[in-house]
Amino acid sequence: MFDKGWEKNAFNQYASDLISLHRSLPDIRDDWCKEPGRYQKDLPSTDVIICFHNEAWSTLLRTVHSVLDRSPEELIEKIILVDDFSDMPHLGKELEDYLKAYPKVIILRAPKREGLIRARLLGARYSKAPILTFLDSHCECTIGWLEPLLDRIAKNSTNVVCPVIDNINSETLQYHYTKGSAIQIGGFDWGLNFDWNPIPEREEKRRNNSAEPVYSPTMAGGLFSIDRNFFEHLGTYDPGFNIWGAENLELSFKTWMCGGTLEILPCSRVGHLFRDKSPYKWKSGENVIKKNNFRLAEVWMDEYAKYYYQRIGNFIGDFGDVSRRKELRKRLGCKSFKWYLTNIYPELLIPDEAVAYGEIKNKFTSLCLDFQSKPLAVNLWPCHGTNGNQFFTMSKIGEIRRDENCLDYDMKNVTLYKCHGMKGNQFWNYNTDSSQIRHVWSDTCLAVNEKKDKLITEKCDPNRVWQKWYMENYDAKKLYGSHGNTSIMTSLK
């Protein structure tokens, strides 16, 4: 039974089933959130839309009960459960019979497998409330989660708001709270993958209290509230998107570019059960995420779409007709993607502004640095000249980057590690005269081992050909404080 639960759900269903559907969770909100008069009276109501496919009984109903138990009754019109063509018996009549005792909860059944995006739109079309709130089917809402979301939208209908998403452990089902100082905002990389980033200093300075709403360039996409009319004004989701993927970035981009604001609210806390893999299977042979990304890039990213295409080797497949989505953007008078990068996400490193971008090739072996995502690592692989996993950048402060991960030498191994911006183990210098990449902190040079299958560092020697590298599109003038090959890094010898 234990193994079967893991196989079906990719989390410990056995542990989940032992936990009460009404388990209590502590209130960890900042006192600022609980001050009298913090939220306006007569808040608008919302429908909560929860899409599911073959969800475990305990996690689905714990999600539902957390909404019912921890939300003011008058603020919830309906909880709309959208069944995306589940085939597990407990989600049929047994679920319907159980929910008869809860008239605010209704079930919509999709007649065929639709995928997350279209299932959400099915729930949105059925909804009648002025505000739409979307949750995943394995969440737990905490005390006071809803009022901050509704209050921000009541103050400005173009605010799109997200709770802080806490982690529910997939093995123990323990609820892990994110401390206020560790709250992060959404970002993305040029492979169009969503990621979490620390709150930048410019945003910290804008706020007077750490519990105040924080601007976020992107949303994770599973948990958020939005004004119904504004959602429709923005064109909901691209109807050409299939199943799931890119819908969170699309809604994030057009919220900012088309007159809205995207915020994360530290006063709103919702736990989410994160899984290492999806337990669901799809018959479709197409790479739906890549197709969705093509459409996203073509419609919203202007001249910056090329950076995504570089990451996938410039192999652009069929993404269908996007003319109507481009017409929507023009009709809404949306700003450019350059405006978005300049004003909303200036922390994102733009490849053309990097000191180097493209291949990092070992001249002796003709092998290139090659990115591996799972597990996170950097390997050596024959250079193929199509970018993709061999696309790296060098930042102005001497980081060799793959998006948010940096080449890191910990005095034992050369690997990839989350960029920290403090130089140290991630501080490199490229000398075009000797073709060497020097690790400044250890004063050693990047090299290929004798078997030609691993990156190492060793004592710098310009006569060792396996230490010689070619960094594509390298421009030393872009280094901070650089003076040709005698950059600021030489002063640290």
C-alpha positions as CSV (number, residue, x, y, z in Angstrom):
1,M,0.0,0.0,0.0
2,F,2.8,2.4,0.9
3,D,4.6,1.9,-2.5
4,K,1.4,2.0,-4.4
5,G,0.6,5.4,-2.9
6,W,3.9,6.8,-4.0
7,E,3.5,5.3,-7.5
8,K,0.1,6.9,-8.0
9,N,0.8,10.3,-6.5
10,A,4.5,10.8,-6.3
11,F,4.1,11.6,-2.6
12,N,3.6,9.6,0.6
13,Q,-0.2,9.0,0.4
14,Y,0.0,6.7,3.4
15,A,1.2,9.5,5.6
16,S,-1.4,11.9,4.2
17,D,-4.2,9.5,4.9
18,L,-3.2,9.3,8.5
19,I,-3.5,13.1,8.9
20,S,-6.9,14.8,9.8
21,L,-8.7,16.5,6.9
22,H,-9.0,19.4,9.3
23,R,-5.5,19.5,10.8
24,S,-4.6,22.7,12.6
25,L,-1.8,24.9,11.4
26,P,-0.2,27.7,13.5
27,D,-0.7,31.4,12.6
28,I,2.7,32.8,11.7
29,R,1.5,36.0,10.1
30,D,3.4,39.2,11.0
31,D,1.7,41.4,13.5
32,W,1.4,44.0,10.7
33,C,-1.0,41.7,8.9
34,K,-3.3,41.5,12.0
35,E,-3.6,45.2,12.9
36,P,-7.2,46.4,13.2
37,G,-8.5,48.0,10.0
38,R,-5.7,46.5,7.9
39,Y,-8.2,45.3,5.3
40,Q,-11.2,47.2,4.1
41,K,-14.7,46.2,5.1
42,D,-17.2,44.7,2.6
43,L,-14.5,42.8,0.6
44,P,-15.7,41.4,-2.7
45,S,-16.4,37.6,-2.8
46,T,-14.5,35.0,-4.8
47,D,-15.0,31.6,-6.3
48,V,-12.1,29.2,-5.6
49,I,-11.3,27.0,-8.6
50,I,-9.5,23.8,-7.9
51,C,-8.6,21.5,-10.8
52,F,-7.7,17.9,-10.2
53,H,-6.9,14.7,-12.0
54,N,-6.8,11.4,-10.0
55,E,-5.9,13.3,-6.8
56,A,-5.6,11.4,-3.6
57,W,-8.7,11.6,-1.4
58,S,-7.0,13.0,1.6
59,T,-5.0,15.8,-0.1
60,L,-8.0,16.9,-2.3
61,L,-10.4,17.1,0.7
62,R,-7.8,18.7,3.0
63,T,-7.5,21.4,0.3
64,V,-11.2,21.9,0.3
65,H,-11.6,21.9,4.0
66,S,-8.8,24.3,4.5
67,V,-10.6,26.8,2.3
68,L,-13.9,26.3,4.1
69,D,-12.4,26.2,7.6
70,R,-10.1,29.3,7.2
71,S,-12.1,31.7,5.0
72,P,-14.9,34.0,6.1
73,E,-18.0,32.3,4.9
74,E,-19.4,35.4,3.2
75,L,-16.2,35.8,1.1
76,I,-16.5,32.4,-0.6
77,E,-19.3,32.0,-3.1
78,K,-18.4,28.6,-4.5
79,I,-15.6,26.2,-4.4
80,I,-15.5,24.8,-8.0
81,L,-13.8,21.5,-8.3
82,V,-12.9,20.8,-11.9
83,D,-12.4,17.1,-12.5
84,D,-10.1,16.7,-15.5
85,F,-11.4,13.3,-16.5
86,S,-10.3,11.3,-13.5
87,D,-10.8,7.5,-13.6
88,M,-10.1,6.6,-9.9
89,P,-13.3,5.3,-8.3
90,H,-13.1,7.4,-5.1
91,L,-13.4,10.6,-7.2
92,G,-16.7,9.5,-8.7
93,K,-19.9,9.0,-6.7
94,E,-18.1,8.6,-3.4
95,L,-16.8,12.2,-3.8
96,E,-20.2,13.5,-4.8
97,D,-21.9,11.8,-1.8
98,Y,-19.3,13.2,0.6
99,L,-19.7,16.8,-0.7
100,K,-23.5,16.8,-0.4
101,A,-22.9,18.1,3.1
102,Y,-21.1,21.1,1.7
103,P,-23.4,23.1,-0.6
104,K,-20.8,25.6,-1.5
105,V,-18.7,22.9,-3.2
106,I,-19.6,21.8,-6.7
107,I,-17.9,19.4,-9.1
108,L,-17.5,20.1,-12.8
109,R,-16.7,17.0,-14.9
110,A,-14.6,17.5,-18.1
111,P,-15.9,15.0,-20.7
112,K,-12.3,14.3,-21.8
113,R,-8.8,15.0,-20.6
114,E,-8.2,18.7,-21.0
115,G,-5.0,19.5,-19.1
116,L,-4.6,22.2,-16.5
117,I,-5.0,25.3,-18.7
118,R,-8.3,24.3,-20.3
119,A,-9.6,22.9,-17.0
120,R,-9.0,26.2,-15.3
121,L,-10.8,28.0,-18.1
122,L,-13.7,25.6,-17.7
123,G,-14.0,26.6,-14.0
124,A,-13.6,30.3,-14.8
125,R,-16.5,30.1,-17.4
126,Y,-18.7,28.5,-14.8
127,S,-17.8,31.0,-12.0
128,K,-20.0,34.0,-11.2
129,A,-18.0,35.7,-8.5
130,P,-16.2,39.0,-9.2
131,I,-12.9,37.5,-8.3
132,L,-11.3,34.2,-9.3
133,T,-9.0,32.4,-7.0
134,F,-7.1,29.4,-8.3
135,L,-5.5,26.7,-6.1
136,D,-3.9,23.4,-6.9
137,S,-5.5,20.2,-5.5
138,H,-2.9,19.5,-2.9
139,C,-2.8,22.8,-0.9
140,E,-3.6,23.9,2.6
141,C,-4.7,27.4,3.3
142,T,-3.8,29.0,6.6
143,I,-5.6,31.4,8.9
144,G,-6.2,34.8,7.2
145,W,-5.0,33.7,3.8
146,L,-7.9,35.1,1.8
147,E,-8.5,38.6,3.1
148,P,-5.2,40.1,2.0
149,L,-5.7,38.8,-1.6
150,L,-9.2,40.2,-1.9
151,D,-8.2,43.5,-0.3
152,R,-5.5,44.2,-2.8
153,I,-7.9,43.6,-5.7
154,A,-10.6,45.6,-4.1
155,K,-8.1,48.5,-3.9
156,N,-7.1,48.1,-7.6
157,S,-8.8,45.7,-9.9
158,T,-5.6,45.4,-12.0
159,N,-3.7,43.9,-9.1
160,V,-2.9,40.2,-9.6
161,V,-2.0,38.7,-6.3
162,C,-0.3,35.5,-5.0
163,P,0.1,34.1,-1.5
164,V,3.5,33.1,-0.2
165,I,3.7,29.4,-1.1
166,D,5.0,27.3,1.8
167,N,6.3,23.8,1.3
168,I,4.4,20.7,2.4
169,N,7.0,17.9,2.5
170,S,6.2,15.1,0.1
171,E,7.5,12.4,2.4
172,T,6.3,13.5,5.9
173,L,3.5,15.9,4.9
174,Q,5.0,18.3,7.4
175,Y,4.1,22.0,6.7
176,H,7.3,24.0,6.4
177,Y,6.9,27.8,6.9
178,T,8.9,30.3,5.0
179,K,10.4,32.9,7.3
180,G,9.7,36.5,6.4
181,S,13.4,37.1,5.6
182,A,13.4,34.1,3.3
183,I,10.4,35.1,1.1
184,Q,11.3,35.1,-2.5
185,I,9.8,36.4,-5.7
186,G,9.3,34.8,-9.1
187,G,11.7,35.1,-12.0
188,F,12.6,33.1,-15.1
189,D,15.6,32.2,-17.2
190,W,16.1,32.3,-20.9
191,G,15.0,28.7,-21.2
192,L,11.7,30.1,-20.0
193,N,11.8,28.1,-16.8
194,F,10.2,29.7,-13.8
195,D,12.5,30.2,-10.8
196,W,12.5,31.8,-7.4
197,N,14.8,34.7,-6.5
198,P,15.6,36.7,-3.4
199,I,13.8,40.1,-3.1
200,P,16.1,42.6,-4.7
201,E,17.4,45.6,-2.7
202,R,15.5,48.1,-4.8
203,E,12.2,46.3,-3.9
204,E,13.2,46.1,-0.2
205,K,13.7,49.9,-0.2
206,R,10.3,50.5,-1.8
207,R,8.5,48.9,1.1
208,N,8.2,50.2,4.7
209,N,7.5,46.8,6.3
210,S,8.6,43.3,5.3
211,A,5.0,42.1,5.5
212,E,3.8,44.6,2.8
213,P,3.0,43.4,-0.7
214,V,6.1,42.8,-2.8
215,Y,6.3,43.2,-6.6
216,S,7.2,40.0,-8.5
217,P,8.2,39.8,-12.1
218,T,6.5,36.4,-12.5
219,M,4.2,34.0,-10.7
220,A,4.4,30.3,-10.1
221,G,1.0,30.1,-11.6
222,G,-0.8,27.6,-9.5
223,L,-2.0,29.8,-6.6
224,F,-3.3,33.3,-7.3
225,S,-6.3,35.6,-7.3
226,I,-7.4,37.9,-10.2
227,D,-10.4,40.2,-10.9
228,R,-12.7,38.4,-13.4
229,N,-13.0,41.3,-15.7
230,F,-9.3,42.0,-15.7
231,F,-8.6,38.3,-16.5
232,E,-11.0,38.5,-19.4
233,H,-9.6,41.9,-20.5
234,L,-6.1,40.3,-20.7
235,G,-7.5,37.5,-22.9
236,T,-7.4,34.8,-20.1
237,Y,-4.9,32.1,-21.3
238,D,-3.7,31.7,-24.9
239,P,-6.3,29.2,-26.4
240,G,-3.4,27.8,-28.4
241,F,-1.7,26.6,-25.2
242,N,-2.1,22.9,-24.6
243,I,-2.2,20.9,-21.3
244,W,0.2,23.0,-19.2
245,G,3.4,25.1,-19.3
246,A,4.1,28.8,-20.1
247,E,0.7,30.0,-18.9
248,N,2.2,31.4,-15.8
249,L,4.8,33.4,-17.7
250,E,2.2,34.6,-20.2
251,L,-0.1,35.9,-17.5
252,S,2.9,37.5,-15.7
253,F,4.2,39.3,-18.8
254,K,0.9,40.6,-19.9
255,T,-0.1,41.7,-16.4
256,W,2.9,44.0,-16.2
257,M,3.1,45.0,-19.9
258,C,-0.7,45.7,-20.2
259,G,-1.4,47.9,-17.2
260,G,-1.5,45.6,-14.2
261,T,0.7,44.8,-11.2
262,L,1.8,41.4,-10.0
263,E,2.4,41.0,-6.2
264,I,3.2,38.4,-3.6
265,L,1.5,39.0,-0.3
266,P,3.5,37.9,2.8
267,C,0.2,38.2,4.8
268,S,-1.3,35.4,2.8
269,R,0.1,31.9,3.4
270,V,-0.8,28.7,1.5
271,G,1.0,25.4,1.7
272,H,1.6,23.4,-1.5
273,L,2.7,19.8,-1.7
274,F,5.7,19.8,-4.0
275,R,6.6,16.6,-5.9
276,D,9.8,15.6,-7.6
277,K,8.0,14.3,-10.6
278,S,4.5,14.3,-12.1
279,P,2.6,11.0,-11.7
280,Y,0.4,11.7,-14.8
281,K,0.8,10.3,-18.3
282,W,-0.1,12.0,-21.6
283,K,-0.6,10.2,-24.9
284,S,0.3,13.3,-26.9
285,G,3.7,12.9,-28.6
286,E,4.4,16.6,-29.0
287,N,6.5,18.6,-26.6
288,V,3.6,20.7,-25.4
289,I,5.7,22.9,-23.1
290,K,8.1,23.8,-25.9
291,K,5.2,24.6,-28.2
292,N,3.6,26.8,-25.6
293,N,6.9,28.5,-25.1
294,F,7.2,29.2,-28.8
295,R,3.8,30.9,-28.7
296,L,4.8,32.9,-25.6
297,A,8.1,34.1,-27.2
298,E,6.5,35.0,-30.5
299,V,3.7,37.1,-29.0
300,W,5.3,38.7,-26.0
301,M,9.1,38.8,-26.1
302,D,9.8,40.9,-29.2
303,E,13.5,40.8,-30.2
304,Y,14.4,39.0,-27.0
305,A,12.8,35.8,-28.2
306,K,16.1,34.9,-29.8
307,Y,17.6,34.1,-26.5
308,Y,15.0,31.4,-25.9
309,Y,15.7,30.0,-29.3
310,Q,19.4,29.9,-28.6
311,R,18.7,27.7,-25.6
312,I,16.9,25.1,-27.7
313,G,19.4,25.0,-30.5
314,N,17.3,27.3,-32.7
315,F,15.1,24.4,-33.6
316,I,11.8,26.2,-33.8
317,G,8.9,23.9,-34.4
318,D,5.3,24.5,-35.5
319,F,3.5,26.6,-32.9
320,G,0.3,27.5,-34.9
321,D,-1.2,30.8,-35.7
322,V,-0.5,33.6,-33.1
323,S,-2.0,36.5,-35.1
324,R,-5.0,36.9,-32.8
325,R,-2.8,37.0,-29.7
326,K,-0.6,39.7,-31.3
327,E,-3.8,41.6,-32.2
328,L,-4.9,41.3,-28.6
329,R,-1.6,42.8,-27.4
330,K,-1.8,45.6,-29.9
331,R,-5.4,46.4,-29.0
332,L,-4.5,46.5,-25.3
333,G,-1.7,48.9,-26.0
334,C,0.8,46.8,-24.1
335,K,4.4,48.0,-23.4
336,S,7.4,46.4,-25.0
337,F,9.3,43.5,-23.5
338,K,12.3,45.8,-23.3
339,W,10.3,48.0,-20.9
340,Y,9.4,44.9,-18.9
341,L,13.1,43.9,-18.5
342,T,14.2,47.4,-17.8
343,N,11.6,48.3,-15.2
344,I,10.3,45.0,-13.8
345,Y,13.1,42.5,-14.1
346,P,16.4,44.4,-14.4
347,E,18.2,41.6,-12.5
348,L,17.9,39.2,-15.4
349,L,21.2,39.0,-17.3
350,I,20.7,39.7,-21.0
351,P,23.1,37.6,-23.0
352,D,24.2,40.3,-25.4
353,E,25.1,42.5,-22.5
354,A,27.3,39.8,-21.0
355,V,31.1,39.8,-21.2
356,A,30.8,36.5,-23.2
357,Y,27.9,34.3,-24.4
358,G,27.7,31.1,-26.2
359,E,30.1,28.1,-26.2
360,I,33.0,27.6,-23.9
361,K,35.3,25.3,-25.8
362,N,38.4,23.5,-24.8
363,K,40.9,24.0,-27.6
364,F,42.8,20.8,-27.0
365,T,39.9,18.4,-26.9
366,S,37.2,20.2,-28.8
367,L,34.9,19.5,-25.9
368,C,32.4,22.2,-24.6
369,L,30.9,22.9,-21.2
370,D,27.5,21.2,-21.3
371,F,24.7,21.9,-18.8
372,Q,22.9,19.1,-17.0
373,S,19.8,20.0,-15.2
374,K,19.0,16.8,-13.2
375,P,21.2,16.5,-11.2
376,L,22.5,20.0,-11.5
377,A,26.0,19.7,-13.0
378,V,28.3,20.8,-15.7
379,N,29.8,18.2,-18.0
380,L,32.1,18.0,-21.1
381,W,30.5,17.1,-24.4
382,P,31.5,17.3,-28.0
383,C,30.8,20.8,-29.2
384,H,27.7,20.9,-31.5
385,G,27.5,24.6,-32.4
386,T,23.7,24.9,-31.8
387,N,23.9,26.5,-28.3
388,G,21.2,24.6,-26.3
389,N,22.8,23.0,-23.2
390,Q,26.2,24.5,-24.3
391,F,25.0,28.1,-24.0
392,F,26.8,29.9,-21.1
393,T,27.4,33.5,-20.3
394,M,30.1,35.4,-18.4
395,S,28.8,38.2,-16.2
396,K,30.4,41.6,-15.6
397,I,31.6,40.5,-12.2
398,G,33.4,37.3,-13.5
399,E,30.7,34.7,-13.1
400,I,30.4,31.9,-15.6
401,R,26.6,31.4,-15.6
402,R,23.9,29.1,-16.8
403,D,20.9,31.3,-15.9
404,E,20.8,31.5,-12.1
405,N,23.5,28.9,-11.6
406,C,27.2,29.7,-11.7
407,L,30.4,27.7,-12.3
408,D,31.7,27.0,-8.8
409,Y,34.9,25.6,-7.5
410,D,34.8,24.5,-3.9
411,M,38.5,23.5,-3.7
412,K,37.5,20.0,-4.6
413,N,35.1,19.9,-7.5
414,V,34.1,22.1,-10.4
415,T,30.3,22.2,-10.4
416,L,27.3,24.4,-10.8
417,Y,25.8,26.2,-7.8
418,K,23.2,28.9,-7.3
419,C,24.8,32.2,-8.1
420,H,25.3,34.3,-5.0
421,G,27.0,37.4,-6.4
422,M,29.7,37.4,-3.8
423,K,32.5,36.2,-6.1
424,G,34.6,33.8,-4.0
425,N,34.2,30.3,-5.4
426,Q,32.4,31.7,-8.4
427,F,35.0,34.3,-9.5
428,W,36.7,33.6,-12.8
429,N,39.0,35.5,-15.2
430,Y,39.5,34.8,-18.9
431,N,42.8,35.8,-20.4
432,T,42.5,36.1,-24.2
433,D,46.4,36.1,-24.6
434,S,46.9,32.7,-22.9
435,S,43.4,31.4,-23.5
436,Q,43.2,30.4,-19.8
437,I,40.2,30.6,-17.5
438,R,41.6,31.4,-14.0
439,H,39.8,30.7,-10.8
440,V,40.8,33.9,-8.9
441,W,40.2,32.7,-5.4
442,S,42.4,29.6,-5.7
443,D,44.7,31.0,-8.4
444,T,44.3,27.8,-10.4
445,C,43.2,27.3,-14.0
446,L,40.2,25.5,-15.5
447,A,41.4,22.3,-17.3
448,V,40.2,19.0,-18.7
449,N,41.4,15.8,-16.8
450,E,43.6,13.2,-18.4
451,K,40.6,11.0,-19.3
452,K,38.9,14.0,-20.9
453,D,35.7,13.4,-19.1
454,K,35.8,15.8,-16.2
455,L,36.5,19.5,-15.4
456,I,39.3,20.2,-12.9
457,T,41.5,23.1,-11.8
458,E,45.2,22.9,-11.5
459,K,48.3,25.2,-11.3
460,C,48.2,27.6,-14.2
461,D,50.7,26.8,-16.9
462,P,50.4,28.5,-20.3
463,N,52.2,25.5,-21.9
464,R,49.5,23.0,-20.9
465,V,47.2,22.9,-23.9
466,W,44.4,21.3,-21.9
467,Q,44.1,24.5,-20.0
468,K,43.3,26.5,-23.2
469,W,39.7,27.7,-23.8
470,Y,37.8,29.7,-26.3
471,M,34.9,31.8,-24.9
472,E,32.5,32.8,-27.7
473,N,31.6,36.5,-28.1
474,Y,34.0,37.5,-25.4
475,D,34.4,41.3,-24.9
476,A,36.7,42.3,-22.0
477,K,35.5,45.9,-22.3
478,K,32.3,44.9,-20.6
479,L,34.0,43.8,-17.4
480,Y,33.4,46.1,-14.5
481,G,36.5,48.2,-14.0
482,S,38.3,46.3,-16.8
483,H,41.4,47.5,-18.7
484,G,41.7,45.0,-21.5
485,N,43.3,41.8,-20.3
486,T,44.5,43.4,-17.2
487,S,41.1,43.5,-15.6
488,I,40.3,44.3,-12.0
489,M,40.8,40.6,-11.2
490,T,44.5,40.8,-11.7
491,S,44.7,43.0,-8.6
492,L,43.6,40.0,-6.5
493,K,46.6,37.9,-7.2
